[in-house]
Amino acid sequence: MFDHDKDGLLSIEEVQRMVSVMKLVMQDNLTDSPSEDVIMILTRDDEQIVEDIFMSAVSGEGMTLEEYLVWSLSNRLPEQFLALVYQVR
């Protein structure tokens, strides 16, 4: 979905776009009393999140699908986005 050039890897620009979209979805779905980790994610700089994501990537060229899946299982950022995608499906 975020691999716009369809090369099988998420580039830094594609991950930046992904983080931005996921934070917007998370923000739009805030409850009256969001948890501390949600607040931490939303107040954190996008560049720091992208750096953390790429630290887990093995390839220097980009993030593979497998690396994305491993990251998404251990991170709260994609939860609301994935729920939204599932609803639209």
Steps between C-alpha positions, in 0.01 A plus 500: 500500500785739579747355247419754228784402266412129537861391552420276797673733747380796700738791444559772757252726318238224493549426871473872579169511315387182678584640845321825421183320386503260794538786748209685337277192529608450861428864578156483336412199717610640836287424799427747777782355707772361271764272650849628572655302214253648250581851623871419473460385140296803397736750659813335369671650196428309177869493412583321826235238429633449147854463636382237749319311224807499277724384784313168480540477122781271384522624143663837452268564206169494683263305718374162378147369552628254759678778690183710491295211637745443788500873578120525485455216749709676763372855451171676582525751216344282226215360715230758417607516136479122460159497668381766256633306200327188627166686532522639146587164357 
